[in-house]
Every structure is written in structure tokens, then in C-alpha cells.
Amino acid sequence: MFGIFKNLFGGSTDNEELKQVISDGAFLVDVRTPGEFTTGSAKGAVNIPLDKVSGQLEKFKGKNKIVVFCRSGNRSSQAKSILEQNGFKNVLNGGTWENVNKIIKEN
């Protein structure tokens, strides 16, 4: 049952593509709340909460690749949509912050 929700909310990112993008220096964005971010995140990530993404588009400009992630993949899926609606074509949903952090540690 969890797999169904994972696929619905964008948690099914291709980890091989994600590994490549991260190793190439992607802009890592944790879209959880500041409180969640302080409890742990992926190394090198910045915190731009989902409700602030549309107001902080400047921070995404000029980034070669962008990886957004959160707790479950739901908010990062929404963030990816917001960015794409604003013309960003280089956005990957990394799913959970744990998934992104695991990939970083493997590299």
C-alpha cells in the first residue's frame, strides 16, 4: 500500500539519475519547515519551505540542476510543480531527505 502513495507523491525518482545530478553539484533544496530542517537534512542542502518557494524564485535562477526533497516526497512534488510552472525545466524530486542524504553519503 505504501508503494502506491510513494508513486503518487513523487517518491519514485530514478535514483541513478539522482546520483548523477547530485554528483554533478545540484542545488539541493529541503522544502520542509525550518523546524523539521533543524532536526536533520541532507548535507549541503538549503531550506526553502514549500510555502516560500514561489516567493523565492530568485534563489533557483542560474542553477544547472535542482533537487527538491522533504519528509515523504509530497511537498517536494508540489515544489517541483511550482518551479516548473515558473519556467524551471531542470528540477528533480529527490523524494525524502533520507533518500537524498543516503545518495550523498554513497558518493
Summary of the structure (lengths in Angstrom):
residues: 107
radius of gyration: 12.5
end to end distance: 30.9
largest distance: 38.9
contacts: 328
relative contact order: 0.25
helix: 48%
strand: 16%
